[in-house]
Amino acid sequence: MASGHTASVVTSAAIVMVAVFAILATLGLIDLKMTGVGLAVAVLLDATIVRAILLPATMTLLGDWNWYLPHWLEWLPRNGLEPPAEVPSRTPLGT
């Protein structure tokens, strides 16, 4: 799925989470109030500032470096659309 298709899903989920955490802020216990306000603000900042502004700007600035994979992580499976790297064939010794 492309990010354009998932943006509405992520935004909807963030709205639901902010609403649920805001409900915690209306409860009587001060611990639940602080937790509700803190989580609601954190999700709201993540859904607006980070995902809408910082992430696209960072990816634009980094360009191809977004997809850099260190050599020590080469063991991870590749899930991209590119064909797998060719494995050199082994020939028996003495032939």
N, CA, C and O atoms as CSV, one atom per row, in Angstrom:
chain,resi,resn,atom,element,x,y,z
A,1,MET,N,N,0.828,-1.182,0.000
A,1,MET,CA,C,0.000,0.000,0.000
A,1,MET,C,C,0.871,1.243,0.000
A,1,MET,O,O,1.848,1.321,0.745
A,2,ALA,N,N,0.534,2.177,-0.801
A,2,ALA,CA,C,1.275,3.430,-0.830
A,2,ALA,C,C,0.857,4.296,0.347
A,2,ALA,O,O,-0.223,4.119,0.909
A,3,SER,N,N,1.727,5.239,0.717
A,3,SER,CA,C,1.433,6.064,1.879
A,3,SER,C,C,0.192,6.923,1.663
A,3,SER,O,O,-0.477,7.277,2.633
A,4,GLY,N,N,-0.132,7.267,0.423
A,4,GLY,CA,C,-1.330,8.045,0.158
A,4,GLY,C,C,-2.599,7.294,0.503
A,4,GLY,O,O,-3.610,7.904,0.854
A,5,HIS,N,N,-2.555,5.977,0.405
A,5,HIS,CA,C,-3.723,5.163,0.725
A,5,HIS,C,C,-3.878,4.959,2.228
A,5,HIS,O,O,-4.991,4.750,2.712
A,6,THR,N,N,-2.782,5.018,2.966
A,6,THR,CA,C,-2.843,4.751,4.402
A,6,THR,C,C,-2.958,6.011,5.241
A,6,THR,O,O,-3.182,5.920,6.448
A,7,ALA,N,N,-2.812,7.182,4.638
A,7,ALA,CA,C,-2.836,8.426,5.410
A,7,ALA,C,C,-4.166,8.623,6.105
A,7,ALA,O,O,-4.199,9.047,7.260
A,8,SER,N,N,-5.257,8.327,5.432
A,8,SER,CA,C,-6.563,8.520,6.063
A,8,SER,C,C,-6.787,7.530,7.202
A,8,SER,O,O,-7.433,7.864,8.195
A,9,VAL,N,N,-6.267,6.335,7.068
A,9,VAL,CA,C,-6.405,5.337,8.130
A,9,VAL,C,C,-5.622,5.775,9.366
A,9,VAL,O,O,-6.125,5.693,10.487
A,10,VAL,N,N,-4.396,6.237,9.159
A,10,VAL,CA,C,-3.564,6.685,10.278
A,10,VAL,C,C,-4.183,7.901,10.947
A,10,VAL,O,O,-4.194,7.990,12.174
A,11,THR,N,N,-4.696,8.832,10.166
A,11,THR,CA,C,-5.330,10.023,10.726
A,11,THR,C,C,-6.582,9.659,11.513
A,11,THR,O,O,-6.813,10.196,12.596
A,12,SER,N,N,-7.386,8.753,10.979
A,12,SER,CA,C,-8.589,8.321,11.690
A,12,SER,C,C,-8.244,7.630,13.002
A,12,SER,O,O,-8.893,7.867,14.021
A,13,ALA,N,N,-7.239,6.789,12.980
A,13,ALA,CA,C,-6.814,6.108,14.202
A,13,ALA,C,C,-6.300,7.111,15.235
A,13,ALA,O,O,-6.561,6.963,16.429
A,14,ALA,N,N,-5.576,8.121,14.779
A,14,ALA,CA,C,-5.074,9.141,15.698
A,14,ALA,C,C,-6.219,9.922,16.324
A,14,ALA,O,O,-6.179,10.234,17.514
A,15,ILE,N,N,-7.232,10.237,15.541
A,15,ILE,CA,C,-8.392,10.967,16.076
A,15,ILE,C,C,-9.110,10.141,17.136
A,15,ILE,O,O,-9.501,10.667,18.178
A,16,VAL,N,N,-9.281,8.853,16.871
A,16,VAL,CA,C,-9.933,7.971,17.846
A,16,VAL,C,C,-9.099,7.880,19.119
A,16,VAL,O,O,-9.644,7.937,20.221
A,17,MET,N,N,-7.786,7.741,18.979
A,17,MET,CA,C,-6.923,7.640,20.159
A,17,MET,C,C,-6.944,8.926,20.977
A,17,MET,O,O,-6.996,8.872,22.205
A,18,VAL,N,N,-6.905,10.077,20.318
A,18,VAL,CA,C,-6.964,11.350,21.043
A,18,VAL,C,C,-8.289,11.462,21.794
A,18,VAL,O,O,-8.318,11.920,22.936
A,19,ALA,N,N,-9.374,11.051,21.165
A,19,ALA,CA,C,-10.681,11.115,21.823
A,19,ALA,C,C,-10.735,10.201,23.049
A,19,ALA,O,O,-11.262,10.589,24.092
A,20,VAL,N,N,-10.203,9.011,22.926
A,20,VAL,CA,C,-10.221,8.069,24.061
A,20,VAL,C,C,-9.342,8.589,25.193
A,20,VAL,O,O,-9.734,8.532,26.359
A,21,PHE,N,N,-8.166,9.093,24.861
A,21,PHE,CA,C,-7.278,9.610,25.896
A,21,PHE,C,C,-7.846,10.884,26.524
A,21,PHE,O,O,-7.626,11.141,27.708
A,22,ALA,N,N,-8.566,11.675,25.748
A,22,ALA,CA,C,-9.196,12.877,26.305
A,22,ALA,C,C,-10.290,12.497,27.299
A,22,ALA,O,O,-10.530,13.224,28.262
A,23,ILE,N,N,-10.946,11.374,27.076
A,23,ILE,CA,C,-11.959,10.896,28.032
A,23,ILE,C,C,-11.292,10.557,29.363
A,23,ILE,O,O,-11.866,10.797,30.425
A,24,LEU,N,N,-10.080,9.999,29.307
A,24,LEU,CA,C,-9.358,9.722,30.550
A,24,LEU,C,C,-9.111,11.010,31.338
A,24,LEU,O,O,-9.075,10.985,32.568
A,25,ALA,N,N,-8.941,12.123,30.644
A,25,ALA,CA,C,-8.678,13.399,31.312
A,25,ALA,C,C,-9.890,13.915,32.071
A,25,ALA,O,O,-9.757,14.815,32.899
A,26,THR,N,N,-11.064,13.367,31.807
A,26,THR,CA,C,-12.272,13.828,32.507
A,26,THR,C,C,-12.570,13.000,33.754
A,26,THR,O,O,-13.508,13.314,34.487
A,27,LEU,N,N,-11.790,11.950,34.008
A,27,LEU,CA,C,-12.044,11.094,35.169
A,27,LEU,C,C,-11.566,11.761,36.450
A,27,LEU,O,O,-10.866,12.773,36.406
A,28,GLY,N,N,-11.941,11.202,37.573
A,28,GLY,CA,C,-11.664,11.822,38.867
A,28,GLY,C,C,-10.241,11.664,39.379
A,28,GLY,O,O,-9.738,12.555,40.063
A,29,LEU,N,N,-9.594,10.579,39.073
A,29,LEU,CA,C,-8.250,10.342,39.597
A,29,LEU,C,C,-7.226,11.202,38.875
A,29,LEU,O,O,-7.222,11.281,37.647
A,30,ILE,N,N,-6.362,11.845,39.644
A,30,ILE,CA,C,-5.376,12.748,39.055
A,30,ILE,C,C,-4.368,11.987,38.186
A,30,ILE,O,O,-3.885,12.524,37.188
A,31,ASP,N,N,-4.049,10.751,38.555
A,31,ASP,CA,C,-3.121,9.955,37.751
A,31,ASP,C,C,-3.698,9.675,36.363
A,31,ASP,O,O,-2.986,9.753,35.362
A,32,LEU,N,N,-4.980,9.351,36.310
A,32,LEU,CA,C,-5.622,9.100,35.021
A,32,LEU,C,C,-5.745,10.378,34.205
A,32,LEU,O,O,-5.628,10.346,32.980
A,33,LYS,N,N,-5.979,11.499,34.871
A,33,LYS,CA,C,-6.047,12.776,34.167
A,33,LYS,C,C,-4.712,13.104,33.506
A,33,LYS,O,O,-4.660,13.471,32.332
A,34,MET,N,N,-3.634,12.965,34.276
A,34,MET,CA,C,-2.307,13.269,33.728
A,34,MET,C,C,-1.957,12.322,32.589
A,34,MET,O,O,-1.397,12.746,31.577
A,35,THR,N,N,-2.283,11.048,32.746
A,35,THR,CA,C,-2.009,10.072,31.689
A,35,THR,C,C,-2.816,10.396,30.444
A,35,THR,O,O,-2.283,10.357,29.335
A,36,GLY,N,N,-4.081,10.711,30.608
A,36,GLY,CA,C,-4.942,11.026,29.468
A,36,GLY,C,C,-4.481,12.256,28.713
A,36,GLY,O,O,-4.426,12.243,27.483
A,37,VAL,N,N,-4.150,13.315,29.429
A,37,VAL,CA,C,-3.690,14.542,28.772
A,37,VAL,C,C,-2.355,14.308,28.078
A,37,VAL,O,O,-2.156,14.727,26.938
A,38,GLY,N,N,-1.452,13.642,28.768
A,38,GLY,CA,C,-0.127,13.382,28.186
A,38,GLY,C,C,-0.208,12.540,26.919
A,38,GLY,O,O,0.430,12.866,25.918
A,39,LEU,N,N,-0.979,11.468,26.952
A,39,LEU,CA,C,-1.099,10.608,25.779
A,39,LEU,C,C,-1.846,11.299,24.642
A,39,LEU,O,O,-1.484,11.140,23.476
A,40,ALA,N,N,-2.879,12.062,24.971
A,40,ALA,CA,C,-3.627,12.772,23.930
A,40,ALA,C,C,-2.737,13.787,23.221
A,40,ALA,O,O,-2.764,13.891,21.995
A,41,VAL,N,N,-1.950,14.533,23.991
A,41,VAL,CA,C,-1.046,15.520,23.387
A,41,VAL,C,C,0.029,14.823,22.562
A,41,VAL,O,O,0.367,15.282,21.471
A,42,ALA,N,N,0.567,13.721,23.072
A,42,ALA,CA,C,1.613,13.002,22.341
A,42,ALA,C,C,1.105,12.458,21.009
A,42,ALA,O,O,1.782,12.594,19.990
A,43,VAL,N,N,-0.065,11.850,21.003
A,43,VAL,CA,C,-0.627,11.304,19.760
A,43,VAL,C,C,-0.978,12.430,18.797
A,43,VAL,O,O,-0.754,12.304,17.593
A,44,LEU,N,N,-1.521,13.521,19.309
A,44,LEU,CA,C,-1.867,14.655,18.462
A,44,LEU,C,C,-0.622,15.261,17.809
A,44,LEU,O,O,-0.641,15.580,16.620
A,45,LEU,N,N,0.449,15.419,18.573
A,45,LEU,CA,C,1.703,15.934,18.005
A,45,LEU,C,C,2.290,14.971,16.978
A,45,LEU,O,O,2.792,15.391,15.936
A,46,ASP,N,N,2.220,13.679,17.281
A,46,ASP,CA,C,2.759,12.690,16.348
A,46,ASP,C,C,1.981,12.690,15.043
A,46,ASP,O,O,2.574,12.637,13.965
A,47,ALA,N,N,0.671,12.749,15.129
A,47,ALA,CA,C,-0.158,12.672,13.919
A,47,ALA,C,C,-0.092,13.941,13.087
A,47,ALA,O,O,-0.277,13.890,11.871
A,48,THR,N,N,0.167,15.074,13.716
A,48,THR,CA,C,0.176,16.330,12.958
A,48,THR,C,C,1.590,16.764,12.604
A,48,THR,O,O,1.952,16.807,11.428
A,49,ILE,N,N,2.380,17.081,13.601
A,49,ILE,CA,C,3.710,17.657,13.357
A,49,ILE,C,C,4.662,16.635,12.748
A,49,ILE,O,O,5.279,16.894,11.715
A,50,VAL,N,N,4.779,15.485,13.381
A,50,VAL,CA,C,5.779,14.509,12.943
A,50,VAL,C,C,5.420,13.903,11.602
A,50,VAL,O,O,6.234,13.935,10.679
A,51,ARG,N,N,4.228,13.353,11.468
A,51,ARG,CA,C,3.862,12.641,10.241
A,51,ARG,C,C,3.537,13.560,9.073
A,51,ARG,O,O,3.727,13.176,7.919
A,52,ALA,N,N,3.055,14.758,9.349
A,52,ALA,CA,C,2.669,15.645,8.257
A,52,ALA,C,C,3.786,16.581,7.822
A,52,ALA,O,O,3.815,17.003,6.666
A,53,ILE,N,N,4.709,16.917,8.725
A,53,ILE,CA,C,5.728,17.913,8.396
A,53,ILE,C,C,7.137,17.331,8.459
A,53,ILE,O,O,7.871,17.377,7.472
A,54,LEU,N,N,7.516,16.787,9.607
A,54,LEU,CA,C,8.906,16.350,9.792
A,54,LEU,C,C,9.278,15.147,8.934
A,54,LEU,O,O,10.360,15.128,8.346
A,55,LEU,N,N,8.422,14.157,8.851
A,55,LEU,CA,C,8.747,12.956,8.082
A,55,LEU,C,C,8.928,13.238,6.593
A,55,LEU,O,O,9.952,12.841,6.037
A,56,PRO,N,N,7.987,13.904,5.914
A,56,PRO,CA,C,8.211,14.194,4.490
A,56,PRO,C,C,9.421,15.104,4.247
A,56,PRO,O,O,10.149,14.922,3.272
A,57,ALA,N,N,9.635,16.088,5.140
A,57,ALA,CA,C,10.774,16.984,4.967
A,57,ALA,C,C,12.086,16.226,5.128
A,57,ALA,O,O,13.023,16.441,4.358
A,58,THR,N,N,12.162,15.347,6.114
A,58,THR,CA,C,13.377,14.567,6.326
A,58,THR,C,C,13.634,13.626,5.164
A,58,THR,O,O,14.775,13.487,4.723
A,59,MET,N,N,12.593,12.978,4.661
A,59,MET,CA,C,12.781,12.060,3.538
A,59,MET,C,C,13.210,12.809,2.282
A,59,MET,O,O,13.998,12.286,1.495
A,60,THR,N,N,12.707,14.015,2.084
A,60,THR,CA,C,13.115,14.815,0.934
A,60,THR,C,C,14.579,15.216,1.051
A,60,THR,O,O,15.324,15.155,0.073
A,61,LEU,N,N,14.988,15.623,2.235
A,61,LEU,CA,C,16.374,16.038,2.433
A,61,LEU,C,C,17.352,14.870,2.321
A,61,LEU,O,O,18.445,15.035,1.779
A,62,LEU,N,N,16.980,13.709,2.819
A,62,LEU,CA,C,17.892,12.560,2.803
A,62,LEU,C,C,17.961,11.871,1.447
A,62,LEU,O,O,18.985,11.276,1.114
A,63,GLY,N,N,16.901,11.938,0.666
A,63,GLY,CA,C,16.913,11.324,-0.661
A,63,GLY,C,C,17.147,9.818,-0.594
A,63,GLY,O,O,16.427,9.105,0.104
A,64,ASP,N,N,18.153,9.337,-1.318
A,64,ASP,CA,C,18.441,7.895,-1.358
A,64,ASP,C,C,18.950,7.358,-0.030
A,64,ASP,O,O,18.892,6.151,0.203
A,65,TRP,N,N,19.442,8.215,0.839
A,65,TRP,CA,C,19.930,7.746,2.135
A,65,TRP,C,C,18.798,7.229,3.016
A,65,TRP,O,O,19.064,6.574,4.023
A,66,ASN,N,N,17.531,7.506,2.662
A,66,ASN,CA,C,16.413,6.936,3.402
A,66,ASN,C,C,16.455,5.417,3.386
A,66,ASN,O,O,16.024,4.760,4.334
A,67,TRP,N,N,16.969,4.879,2.318
A,67,TRP,CA,C,16.896,3.438,2.096
A,67,TRP,C,C,18.235,2.765,2.328
A,67,TRP,O,O,18.426,1.621,1.914
A,68,TYR,N,N,19.164,3.444,2.980
A,68,TYR,CA,C,20.468,2.875,3.276
A,68,TYR,C,C,20.327,1.760,4.311
A,68,TYR,O,O,19.649,1.925,5.326
A,69,LEU,N,N,20.965,0.639,4.047
A,69,LEU,CA,C,20.960,-0.485,4.979
A,69,LEU,C,C,22.402,-0.821,5.340
A,69,LEU,O,O,23.184,-1.185,4.462
A,70,PRO,N,N,22.765,-0.705,6.608
A,70,PRO,CA,C,24.140,-1.031,6.992
A,70,PRO,C,C,24.473,-2.496,6.688
A,70,PRO,O,O,23.592,-3.355,6.643
A,71,HIS,N,N,25.754,-2.750,6.484
A,71,HIS,CA,C,26.186,-4.109,6.132
A,71,HIS,C,C,25.841,-5.128,7.216
A,71,HIS,O,O,25.579,-6.291,6.910
A,72,TRP,N,N,25.841,-4.708,8.459
A,72,TRP,CA,C,25.569,-5.662,9.533
A,72,TRP,C,C,24.088,-6.036,9.599
A,72,TRP,O,O,23.715,-6.914,10.377
A,73,LEU,N,N,23.238,-5.388,8.802
A,73,LEU,CA,C,21.825,-5.756,8.739
A,73,LEU,C,C,21.462,-6.454,7.431
A,73,LEU,O,O,20.280,-6.585,7.112
A,74,GLU,N,N,22.446,-6.897,6.682
A,74,GLU,CA,C,22.178,-7.562,5.405
A,74,GLU,C,C,21.440,-8.887,5.584
A,74,GLU,O,O,20.882,-9.407,4.618
A,75,TRP,N,N,21.422,-9.439,6.777
A,75,TRP,CA,C,20.734,-10.705,7.024
A,75,TRP,C,C,19.217,-10.538,7.005
A,75,TRP,O,O,18.495,-11.530,6.900
A,76,LEU,N,N,18.718,-9.306,7.105
A,76,LEU,CA,C,17.275,-9.082,7.089
A,76,LEU,C,C,16.680,-9.452,5.731
A,76,LEU,O,O,17.319,-9.241,4.701
A,77,PRO,N,N,15.476,-9.997,5.719
A,77,PRO,CA,C,14.857,-10.324,4.429
A,77,PRO,C,C,14.495,-9.063,3.659
A,77,PRO,O,O,14.142,-8.046,4.256
A,78,ARG,N,N,14.582,-9.128,2.341
A,78,ARG,CA,C,14.226,-8.006,1.477
A,78,ARG,C,C,12.794,-8.184,1.010
A,78,ARG,O,O,12.454,-9.226,0.449
A,79,ASN,N,N,11.955,-7.193,1.229
A,79,ASN,CA,C,10.548,-7.268,0.839
A,79,ASN,C,C,10.204,-6.316,-0.288
A,79,ASN,O,O,9.025,-6.102,-0.572
A,80,GLY,N,N,11.197,-5.743,-0.933
A,80,GLY,CA,C,10.950,-4.745,-1.964
A,80,GLY,C,C,10.551,-5.359,-3.289
A,80,GLY,O,O,10.418,-6.576,-3.419
A,81,LEU,N,N,10.365,-4.502,-4.260
A,81,LEU,CA,C,9.972,-4.934,-5.599
A,81,LEU,C,C,11.169,-5.265,-6.473
A,81,LEU,O,O,11.006,-5.776,-7.581
A,82,GLU,N,N,12.357,-4.982,-5.991
A,82,GLU,CA,C,13.547,-5.251,-6.786
A,82,GLU,C,C,13.858,-6.745,-6.789
A,82,GLU,O,O,13.549,-7.440,-5.821
A,83,PRO,N,N,14.459,-7.240,-7.850
A,83,PRO,CA,C,14.791,-8.668,-7.890
A,83,PRO,C,C,15.884,-8.980,-6.878
A,83,PRO,O,O,16.701,-8.114,-6.565
A,84,PRO,N,N,15.911,-10.200,-6.364
A,84,PRO,CA,C,16.949,-10.555,-5.397
A,84,PRO,C,C,18.326,-10.538,-6.043
A,84,PRO,O,O,18.476,-10.765,-7.243
A,85,ALA,N,N,19.318,-10.265,-5.221
A,85,ALA,CA,C,20.690,-10.238,-5.717
A,85,ALA,C,C,21.101,-11.645,-6.135
A,85,ALA,O,O,20.723,-12.632,-5.504
A,86,GLU,N,N,21.882,-11.717,-7.207
A,86,GLU,CA,C,22.320,-13.025,-7.687
A,86,GLU,C,C,23.387,-13.584,-6.768
A,86,GLU,O,O,24.308,-12.883,-6.348
A,87,VAL,N,N,23.239,-14.862,-6.466
A,87,VAL,CA,C,24.227,-15.544,-5.635
A,87,VAL,C,C,25.233,-16.192,-6.572
A,87,VAL,O,O,24.844,-16.933,-7.475
A,88,PRO,N,N,26.529,-15.926,-6.373
A,88,PRO,CA,C,27.509,-16.540,-7.278
A,88,PRO,C,C,27.480,-18.067,-7.157
A,88,PRO,O,O,27.405,-18.621,-6.060
A,89,SER,N,N,27.542,-18.715,-8.294
A,89,SER,CA,C,27.520,-20.186,-8.271
A,89,SER,C,C,28.868,-20.711,-7.820
A,89,SER,O,O,29.910,-20.130,-8.122
A,90,ARG,N,N,28.832,-21.808,-7.099
A,90,ARG,CA,C,30.073,-22.426,-6.614
A,90,ARG,C,C,30.453,-23.579,-7.551
A,90,ARG,O,O,29.647,-24.459,-7.853
A,91,THR,N,N,31.652,-23.539,-7.975
A,91,THR,CA,C,32.129,-24.637,-8.827
A,91,THR,C,C,33.023,-25.533,-7.988
A,91,THR,O,O,33.788,-25.038,-7.160
A,92,PRO,N,N,32.942,-26.839,-8.188
A,92,PRO,CA,C,33.776,-27.748,-7.406
A,92,PRO,C,C,35.251,-27.521,-7.728
A,92,PRO,O,O,35.614,-27.179,-8.853
A,93,LEU,N,N,36.079,-27.717,-6.729
A,93,LEU,CA,C,37.518,-27.556,-6.918
A,93,LEU,C,C,38.075,-28.613,-7.865
A,93,LEU,O,O,37.625,-29.759,-7.848
A,94,GLY,N,N,39.031,-28.245,-8.676
A,94,GLY,CA,C,39.668,-29.189,-9.573
A,94,GLY,C,C,38.968,-29.336,-10.903
A,94,GLY,O,O,39.369,-30.196,-11.688
A,95,THR,N,N,37.956,-28.561,-11.207
A,95,THR,CA,C,37.306,-28.667,-12.516
A,95,THR,C,C,37.572,-27.466,-13.349
A,95,THR,O,O,37.102,-27.385,-14.484
